[in-house]
C-alpha cells in the first residue's frame, strides 16, 4: 500500500531532483565558505551568495539581509532575543512555542511584558485587536502568518501597514506560508521574517531563513568564528556575518537555493493546487457528522485540523497510519494556546497538512479512510 504523506507542516515530504543534485554537488566540495581563499572555498562562498540573493528576491526584500540559520526556530529566537531588550510585545494565541517560550522567558526574567491576542469566534486573528493591544512601550509585533494548527491566515498586510505607521518592528513567522503563499516584505512592511527551508521551500532539513530589513538592529545571540575580524574579542553585530558564527550548512543552503528557484518556477500552479485540495478535504470532512473540523471557513492554506468524536487525536492518527498508511500529526503541535482556544488542550487534534506533491486521489483515499473510521471500520 502506497504511503500518503499528509504531514508536510512538520516537514515537507518531497524534494525535487534539482534540490538533491544541488545538495550532492555541495557535499562533493568540502570547503568552508568565507574561511579560505582557495578556489574550492570561493566556489562554496559563491553558492551561499547566490542563495542569499535568490532568497531576498523571493521574499521581496529590497534593502536588507538574509541570515541562514539551522531552522525557523533559531531564526525566531535570534529575532526575539536579539531584538527585544525591553518594553512590550504583542503576539497571538496561534503562535508556535518558538515564539511563546522566548517571550515567556524574557517576561520571567523581567526584561519585557507581552500581550496575547486571541482569535475571534470564527477563529480569525483581527488586525484591529492587534493594534488595540499596542501601547507606548510596544517594541515588537509578532505574528504567525499561517497557523500550524488550523491553517488560519493572519492579515499581515493590514497589520504590517499599521506597524509601519506606528514605527513598531514587525516580525512574521512564515514557517507554514513560505513557498505556499506569496510574501513580499517590502509591500507588506514586514521588518523581520523567519522561514523554514524544509517545508514549503523544498529544501532539506538543517537550514532556516532570517530576513531583516535595513534599519532593524539585532544583537547577536551566538558568538564565535565569523571568518573576519578574528583579531577582535568582540563579536561583530553586522548582518549577516555577526549572526552566522561557526560553519554554516552549505549543502542545505545549496538545496534551499535550488528549491526556491524550483518553487518560483511553479509557484502559481502549486499554490492553486494546495488551495484546491485543502478546500476539498475541508468540505468533505464537514459532511461527516462524527467529525469536528477546526479550520476556519475560507482559510484553505494546506492545513485542515479535526477530531473524530469519541476518539482521541492519537487514536485516530494511529489508525490512519496502521490501517491506511496515511501520515498525519496528532497532538498539540507545539502551539498550546491555539488548542486552549479550540478546547482541545487535553487530547489535541489531528492535523492533515499538504504540499505540492499531494494529489486529489490521495485526498479521496484519505476521506474514504475517515468515513471507515467513523463507521468503526
N, C-alpha and C positions, 0 to 999 in steps of 0.2 A: 504494500500500500504506500503510495506516494505521501511524503510529509508535506503538510500545508503549514507554512510558516506565517503566523499572524502575530508575531511578537517583535515587529520592527521598531516599536517605540523604545524597546530595550536595546536592540542593536540590529542594524539593517541586515537582512538575510541574504542579500545578493550583491556581489561585487562584479562589475563588468570586466571583460578581459583586459581592457586598457589600463585599469587600476592594478590588476595583478601583474601585468607586464612592467608598469612603472615601478612597483614595489620591488620586483625581481631585479630590474636594472640598478636600482639604488642599493640593493643588497650586494650586488656584484662589485660595487665601488665602495670599499670600506672607509673612505676618507671622511674626516670630520669637517664640516663646513665652517669656515671662519677661523680655523685653528692653524692652518699651514698655508704656505704659498705655492706648493707644487700643483701640477695640473689636476690631479685627482681631487684635491681639496677645493680647487677653484671650480671644477665641474659640479661638485656637490653644492657649493655655495650658489652657483647659478640656478640649480634646481630649486633651492629654497627661495631664492629671489623671485623666480618666475611664479612660484606658488603664492608668494605674498601679493604680487601684482594681480594675479588672476582672482585671488580671494577678495582683495579690496574692490576690484571691479564688480565682482559677483554681488557684493553687498552694497554697491553704490557709495563706497567710501572714497570721496574725492580728496579730502585733506585729512590724513590720519595715518595710523599704523596698524599693522597686523602682527600680533604676537601669537606664536604657536605654543600651545600648552599640551599637557598629556591628555586632557579631556575637557569636557564642558564644565565639570565640577571645579577643576583647577582654574579655569577662566573666570568663573563666577566668584570664587574665593579671592583671586587676585583683584578683581574689581571692587568687591565689598571691603575686604580688609585693607586694600591699598587706597581706596577712595573715601572711606568713611572714618574720619578721625575724630568725630564728634557730631553733635547735633541730633537730627531726627531723620528717619527714613519712612517712606510709605511703600507698602508692598501688599500682596493679596493672599487670600487663603488658598489659592491654586498653586502656590509656589512649591517647588521641589525642596527637599531638605538641603540641597546645595546652596539655597538661599536662606531658608529658615534657620538652620543651625548656625551659620556665621552671624546672622543678626542676633540670635538669642545669646550667643557667646559674647558679642560686643555689649549687649544690654546688661548681662550679668556682670560684666567687667566694669560697668559704669561708664562706658565710652559713649554710648548712644541710647536713644529711645526710638521706638518704631511703632507704627500703626498698621494693623492688618485690615484690609478692606475685603469684605465677603461678597460673593455674588448676590445678585437679586434673586427673586423667587423663581425666575426662569433659568437660573444657572449661569447668568452672564455677568461679567465684570463691567461696570459702567464707568466711563471716564469722569462723570460728574462726581461720583463717590470717591474716586482717586483724588481729584483736585480739591474736594471739600475736606480731605484729610491732611492737606498740606498746611503747615504753619510757618512762622517766620524763621524757625530753626531747621526746617527741612533741607537736607543736603543731598538727598538722592531719592529718586522714584525707581522702584524695581518691579518689573512686570514680566510674567511668564506669557509669551506670545500665544502659544497653544498649550492648553492644559494637558499634561501627560496622563491625567486620569479620565477626563471627559471629552477632550478634544475641543473644548470651548475656546473660541478665539477672542483675545482681548483687543480693544480698539486702540492699537498702538499709534495709529496716525493722529487721532484726536488727542490722546494723552501726550504724545511727543510734541505736538504744537503747543499745548498748554505749558508743558515743562519748559520748552524753549522760551516762551513769553515770560515765564516766571524766573528764568535763569537757574533752573534746578537740573543737575545732571540726570540723564535718563538712561537706565540700564535695562536691556531687554534680554531675557533668556530665550534663545531661539533653538533650544535643543530639539524640539519636535517640529519646528517650522522650516528651518534652514534646508533648502533643497526641494521643499514641497510648495512653499508659498513665496512669492516674490517679495524681497525685502530690500528697500533702498534707504540706507541710513541717512543720506542727505535729504531726501524728500520727507521722511518721517521724523526727522530731527532726533534720531537715536544717537546718543553720545557714546555709549559703550554697548557692544553686542557680544554675547557669548554663544558659541555654537559647538555642537558635537560633530566630529568628522564622520563617525562610523554609522550614522543614521541616514538622514536624507541626502547627505553629500557623497555617499557611496565609498567613502574611504575606509581603510582598515581601522581597527581599534588602536588607540595609542596616540591620537592627535586631536586636539581641540583648537578652537579659534577664539581669540580675544581681539576684537576690532575696536579701536579707540580713536575718536575724532581728535584733531589738533585742538589744543587748549585745555584738554582734560588732564589733570595731573594725578598720577597714581604713585604710591610708594611701593618699591619692590618688596616682595614677601619672601623670596628665596634668593640667597646670596652665594656667590661663588665665581667660578671662571666664566668670563664673557668673551675671551679672545682678544681683548684690547684693554688698555689702561691697567695692565697687570701689575704695574709698579705701585698702584694705589691700594691701600686697605679699604677704601670707601667704595661701596657698590655703586656703579652708575645707575642713574634713575631715568635715563632716556629710553624711549621706545624704538625698536623692540629689544635692543640689546640688554638693557637692565633687567628684563623680565624673562630672559631665556638662559639663565645660568646653567652651566653644565652642557652635556651633549644632548642636542635635540634629536628627535627621531626622524632622520632624513628619509628612510623608506616609507614611513607613514605619511610624511608631508608630501613626498612624491606621489603617493597614492591619492592623497587629498587633491592635489593639483589635477591629476588625471580625472578624478571623479567629478570635480567642479566643471571641467571642460565638457565632460560627457553629459552631465545633468543640464548644463546650459544649452547644449545642442538639442535636447529632447524635452526641455522644461514644460512647454505648453501641453504637450501630449501626456507627459507623466502626471502633471498637476490635475488635468481633467480626469484622467483615469482613476486617480486616488479619490477625487471627489465623488465620482460616479459610483464606484464600488462601495464607498462609505455610505452613500445615500441608500444604495440597495440593501446593504446589511442592516442599517438603521430601520428602514421601512419594513423589512421582513421580520425583524425581531419585535417591532412594535405590534405586529399582528398576532403574536403568540401570547396568550393570556397569562401564561405561567412565567413570563419573562418581564423583569423590571429594567428599563433602559434609562441610563443616567446622562447620556449625551444630549445636550440641548438641540432642539429642532433647528435646522439650518446650519449647524456647525459641523459640516462634513469634511473634516480635516485629517482623515486617516485613522481616527481613533473612535471606537464605539465600546463603551463600558456598560456592563449589565450584570444582573444576577438572576438565577433561576430560583423561584420560590421554593422554600423547603429544603434548600441545598446551600451549603457554604460555597464561597467562591473557589476555595481549594478543591473541594469535591468535584465541582463542575469542570474545572481545568484538568484535573487528573483523568476524568472520564474522557474528555476530548482528546487527551494525549494517548491514553491506553487503548481506547476502543476505536478512535477515528484518526489517530496520527496527526492531530491538529495542535499546533503550538500556540498557546495564549499565555497571558500572565495574570494570575490571581493575586490578591493581597492589597496592600496599602500603597504600593507604587512609590514609596519614599515621599509621599505627599499627605501627611496625616490630617492637615486642616481641611483639605478637599474632601476627605472621607468623613470628617466630622460634620461638614456642611451637608453631605449627602445622606448622613445617617448610617454609614457603612463602616464605621470605625472598628467595630467588633470583629467582623468577618471579611471586610474588604469587598472587592468587586472583581469581576472577570473583565479583562481588557483584551479586545482584539484590535491589533494595530497593523496598518497596511503600508505597503511600499509599492514602487513602480513594477516590481516583478509579479505581484499578485494578479489574479485573473477573476473574471466573473464566474467561471466554472468552479474555482476554489470557494468563492463566496457562496455559491449554491450548495456545494457539499457541506460547508460549514452550517448553513441554515438548516439543511436536512438533518445534520447531526444534533443540533439544538432541539429540533422537533422530536427526534427519537429519545433524547434525554428527558425532555419534559413529559413524554409518554412513558418514562421509566424503561426505555429501551424495548 
